[in-house]
Amino acid sequence: MNQSIPSTAPHPSSPVPSPSSLASHPPSLTSHPSSLVTRPLSLTVTIITVSFNSAQTIGDTLTSVASQSYPNIEHIIVDGGSTDQTMNIVADFPHVAKSISEADEGIYFAMNKGLAMASGDVIGILNADDLYAHDEVISKVAAIFNDPAIDATYSDLVFVERGDVSKVFRTWKSGPFKRSSMYNGWMPPHPTFFVRRSMYKNHGLFNTALRSAADYELMLRFLLKHEINLSYLPETIIRMRQGGKSTASLKNRIKANIEDREAWRINGLKPHLFTLILKPLRKIKQFISHG
């Protein structure tokens, strides 16, 4: 049932403070085979979709969630006050559990609002331009969290043409996680990142002081500062349309790189001299590996 949240709903504008103590267990190097599809039916997976005037694409996003074989999904739509047909399209999908449409201060404010609304055990974020690669994605993700030691998981994604999601032009193959990799400019693709809700409670939400690198900062905070236990699902689970916030232009990419340095600083972490140079350069491999 679609529960529409009134515009007076709480709107978190700043991250939840992180506790001063660090997590005691090191990150996992575990990879889970793509054939793993057992379904822990007691686990609820929340999917947060942030939208604004997304009528051209959100139907694909909603269909990809509605088509998932996993039954225990809480889909939350956080809309920024769209003036097109976005919310009318959302209303046509009865699987949507909660929705809200009101002006906000940006994408990370909206994500934090969705996190505050979430009640699932595990949370993923699927933006209104993107879609799941097949209908077993959430089943495979949920199966990974059968292991109580796993705090988060991530996978691979492909970038697709805006007008034809069957046309792939770039492949982001993540590979297994190593802490040292983040010092070499590595990060997991945020749209593939699923996290136990307890991790957000323990370590905080998105830092809205950052306008384009808040996802990078959150992953630095979770993976390096607090060393949460991470697993890798080695398959493509997301089709991401061209034109994300930090990839839309060279100007935005430069701004993102400046914020990347700030993301390290505010967590008391020190990158290597070449870390922030390697981070954008790693994208070249994504084009080559696709070709």
C-alpha positions in Angstrom: 0.0 0.0 0.0 1.3 3.4 -0.9 1.5 5.5 2.2 1.8 9.2 1.2 3.7 11.2 3.9 2.5 14.7 4.5 4.7 17.7 3.8 5.2 18.2 7.5 7.3 15.0 7.8 10.7 15.4 9.5 13.3 16.6 7.1 16.8 15.7 8.5 19.2 18.4 7.4 22.4 17.1 8.9 24.1 13.8 9.5 23.5 11.8 12.7 26.6 12.2 14.9 29.0 9.3 14.7 30.1 7.6 17.9 33.7 8.2 18.8 34.7 4.6 19.1 35.7 2.6 16.0 34.3 -0.7 14.9 36.3 -3.6 16.3 36.2 -6.0 13.3 38.2 -5.5 10.1 36.5 -5.3 6.6 35.7 -8.6 5.1 37.4 -9.8 1.9 34.5 -12.2 1.2 33.0 -12.5 -2.3 29.6 -14.1 -2.7 28.9 -16.2 -5.9 26.4 -14.7 -8.3 24.4 -18.0 -8.1 23.5 -17.4 -4.5 19.7 -16.9 -4.5 18.4 -18.3 -1.2 15.8 -16.0 0.2 15.8 -15.0 3.9 12.1 -14.0 3.9 12.2 -12.4 7.3 14.7 -9.8 6.1 13.1 -6.6 4.8 15.1 -4.6 2.2 14.3 -0.8 1.9 14.9 0.8 -1.5 15.0 4.6 -1.5 14.4 6.4 -4.8 15.1 10.2 -4.9 13.4 12.0 -7.8 12.8 15.5 -9.2 10.9 16.0 -12.5 11.8 12.4 -13.4 8.7 11.5 -15.5 10.8 10.4 -18.4 12.7 7.7 -16.5 11.1 6.8 -13.2 8.7 4.4 -14.8 11.7 2.1 -15.6 13.0 2.5 -12.1 9.6 1.6 -10.5 9.1 -1.4 -12.9 12.5 -2.8 -12.1 11.7 -2.8 -8.3 8.1 -4.1 -8.8 9.5 -6.9 -10.9 11.9 -8.2 -8.2 11.3 -11.8 -7.1 12.1 -11.0 -3.5 8.8 -10.3 -1.6 9.9 -8.3 1.4 10.7 -4.9 -0.2 9.9 -1.5 1.2 10.1 1.0 -1.7 10.3 4.7 -0.6 10.0 7.6 -3.0 11.4 10.9 -1.9 10.5 13.6 -4.5 11.7 17.1 -4.5 8.4 18.7 -5.4 8.2 17.7 -9.1 6.0 19.8 -11.4 5.8 17.1 -14.1 4.0 13.8 -14.0 6.5 12.1 -11.7 4.1 11.6 -8.8 1.2 10.5 -11.0 3.4 7.8 -12.4 4.4 6.8 -8.8 0.8 6.5 -7.9 0.3 3.8 -10.6 2.7 1.4 -8.7 1.0 -0.1 -5.7 4.2 -1.7 -4.4 5.5 1.7 -3.3 5.2 1.7 0.5 5.8 5.4 1.3 6.2 8.5 -0.8 6.7 12.2 -0.1 6.9 15.2 -2.5 8.1 18.5 -1.3 10.9 21.0 -2.0 14.2 20.1 -0.4 17.8 21.4 -0.4 19.4 18.7 -2.6 19.9 15.1 -3.3 21.7 14.2 -0.1 19.0 16.0 2.0 16.5 13.8 0.2 18.5 10.6 0.8 18.7 11.5 4.5 14.9 12.0 4.5 14.5 8.6 3.0 16.8 7.0 5.6 14.7 8.6 8.3 11.6 7.1 6.8 13.1 3.6 6.3 12.1 0.6 8.5 13.9 -2.2 6.6 16.8 -4.2 7.9 19.0 -3.4 4.9 18.9 -0.2 2.8 19.8 0.4 -0.8 19.4 3.6 -2.9 18.2 3.5 -6.5 17.9 6.9 -8.1 15.1 7.7 -10.6 17.4 7.5 -13.6 18.6 4.0 -12.8 17.2 0.4 -12.7 18.1 -3.1 -11.5 19.7 -5.3 -14.1 17.4 -8.3 -13.5 14.6 -9.5 -11.2 16.8 -11.5 -8.9 19.0 -8.6 -7.7 17.3 -8.1 -4.3 17.1 -11.8 -3.7 20.8 -12.1 -4.1 21.5 -9.1 -2.0 19.2 -10.3 0.8 20.9 -13.7 0.8 24.3 -12.1 1.6 22.9 -10.6 4.7 22.0 -14.1 6.0 25.5 -13.9 7.4 25.1 -11.7 10.5 28.7 -10.6 10.3 28.1 -8.8 7.0 27.4 -5.1 7.5 27.2 -4.0 3.8 27.6 -5.3 0.3 28.4 -3.9 -3.2 28.5 -5.1 -6.8 29.2 -4.0 -10.3 27.3 -1.6 -12.6 27.1 -0.6 -16.2 26.5 2.9 -17.6 23.8 3.0 -20.3 22.5 5.5 -22.8 19.7 7.7 -21.5 17.4 6.9 -24.3 18.2 3.2 -24.6 19.2 1.3 -21.5 20.2 -1.8 -23.5 23.2 0.2 -24.9 26.1 -0.1 -22.5 29.0 2.3 -23.1 31.0 1.9 -19.8 31.4 -0.9 -17.3 32.3 -0.4 -13.6 33.7 -3.7 -12.4 34.5 -3.2 -8.7 36.5 -6.2 -7.7 37.0 -7.4 -4.1 37.5 -4.8 -1.4 40.9 -4.1 0.2 41.4 -1.2 2.5 44.6 -0.3 0.6 42.5 0.1 -2.6 40.8 3.2 -1.3 44.2 4.9 -0.9 44.7 4.1 -4.6 41.5 5.9 -5.6 39.1 3.0 -5.5 35.5 3.2 -4.2 32.5 0.9 -4.6 29.8 2.1 -6.9 27.3 3.8 -4.6 24.1 2.7 -6.4 25.2 -1.0 -5.7 25.9 -0.3 -2.0 23.5 -2.0 0.4 23.9 -1.4 4.1 22.3 -2.6 7.3 20.1 0.2 8.7 22.0 -0.2 12.0 25.1 1.1 10.3 23.4 4.4 9.6 22.3 4.6 13.2 25.7 3.8 14.5 27.9 5.9 12.1 25.6 8.6 10.7 23.8 9.7 7.6 25.0 11.6 4.5 27.0 14.8 5.3 25.0 17.5 3.6 27.8 20.0 3.9 29.2 18.2 0.8 27.2 18.9 -2.3 28.6 16.2 -4.7 30.9 13.9 -2.7 28.7 13.0 0.3 28.4 9.4 -1.0 32.2 9.1 -1.2 32.5 10.7 2.3 30.0 8.2 3.8 31.9 5.3 2.3 35.2 6.6 3.6 33.6 6.9 7.0 32.0 3.5 7.0 34.8 1.5 5.3 38.0 3.2 6.5 37.2 5.0 9.7 34.7 2.5 11.2 35.9 -0.5 9.3 32.5 -2.1 8.8 32.4 -5.6 7.5 32.0 -5.6 3.7 31.1 -8.2 1.1 31.4 -8.2 -2.7 28.7 -9.7 -5.1 30.7 -10.1 -8.3 28.0 -9.3 -10.9 26.3 -6.4 -12.6 23.2 -5.4 -10.6 22.6 -1.8 -11.8 22.0 -0.1 -15.1 22.9 3.6 -14.6 21.9 6.2 -17.1 24.5 8.7 -18.2 24.5 12.0 -16.4 24.9 11.6 -12.6 25.4 14.6 -10.4 29.2 14.4 -10.3 29.7 13.0 -13.8 27.5 15.5 -15.7 30.3 18.0 -16.6 34.0 18.7 -16.2 33.1 21.6 -13.9 31.2 19.3 -11.6 34.0 16.8 -11.6 36.5 19.4 -10.5 34.2 20.5 -7.7 33.8 16.8 -6.7 37.6 16.4 -6.5 37.9 19.3 -4.2 35.2 17.8 -2.0 36.9 14.4 -2.1 39.9 16.0 -0.2 37.5 17.4 2.3 35.9 14.0 2.8 39.2 12.6 3.9 40.0 15.6 6.2 36.7 15.6 8.1 37.1 11.9 9.0 40.6 12.4 10.3 42.0 10.3 7.4 45.0 11.2 5.2 45.1 10.2 1.6 48.3 9.4 -0.2 49.7 12.1 -2.4 48.4 10.4 -5.5 45.0 9.1 -4.1 42.8 12.0 -5.4 44.6 12.0 -8.8 44.1 8.2 -9.3 40.4 8.4 -8.3 39.1 10.0 -11.6 41.8 8.3 -13.6 40.4 4.9 -12.6 37.4 5.7 -14.8 39.5 5.3 -17.9 39.7 1.5 -17.2 35.9 1.4 -17.1 35.8 2.5 -20.8 38.6 0.1 -21.8 37.2 -2.9 -20.0 33.8 -2.3 -21.7 35.4 -2.1 -25.1 
